[in-house]
Amino acid sequence: MTTQQKPALRYLPGDGTEVMVEVAFLSDYPRGTNGRCAFCNGDPCAETSLAGTLIHDFYERNPKAETCPMCDGKPS
């Protein structure tokens, strides 16, 4: 049995960090298998995101941010 690795994209969110984001396809920004932004998962302001998610951790490191740095708050 082989394990299939999900495709990932190296992303620099602009706060001095680097993350690998799992993506299913690219459109105007990378999207996950659910069709939502691969970085914020449709929660660009981290209003309901749990600790440990990419977008929550981004706001922890960059509290002055206004929206997701990948999708710029576009609907997903």
N, C-alpha and C positions, 0 to 999 in steps of 0.2 A: 504494500500500500504506500503510495506516495502522498506527500503533503503539498498542496498547491499554495504557493505564496501569493498573497494579494499584491497588486502593483502599488508602489508607493512613490510619492513625489517629495523631494527635498524642498522645504519652504522656510524662508527667513521672514518672520512676522514683523521685523522692524524694531524689536526691543532688545536686540543683541543675542537672541537665542536662535536655534535651528531645530526644526521638527521634521519628522517624516510623517506624511499624511497619506493614509490608505485611500486610493481613489479607484472608482469604477470606470469613469469616463471624464473627458474634458469638454467643457463647453466654453462659456465666457469665463468660468472659473472651475477648478476641479470639484467634482461631485462624487459622493459615496454611492454605495449600492442602492440607497433609498432615494436617490435623486437630489438630496439636499447637499448643501455646502459640506465638503469633506473636513473642513476645519471647525466650523461652529455647529454643524448638524441642524441648521435652520433656527438657531438661537443666537443671532449676531450680537446681542447685548448681554449675553450670559445671564438672562433673567431666571432661567429654570435649569441651567446646566449644573451638574454636580461637580464637586471638587475632584480633581484628577483628569477632567476632560481638557482637551486642547484649549477651548475658548475660555474656560474658567481660569486655567493656569495663565493664559495670556493676560487676562485682566488683573490677575494677582501681581504680575510682573510689570504691567503697564496700566495703572489705574486711571490715567487721563485719556485713554483710548475711548473713542465714541462708538465704534462699531467693529465688526469682524474685519481683520486686515486682509482676508482672502476674497470674500464676496462683497465687501463694502456695504453690507446690509441689504443686498438685492434679494428679492423673494426667491425662494428655492422650492 
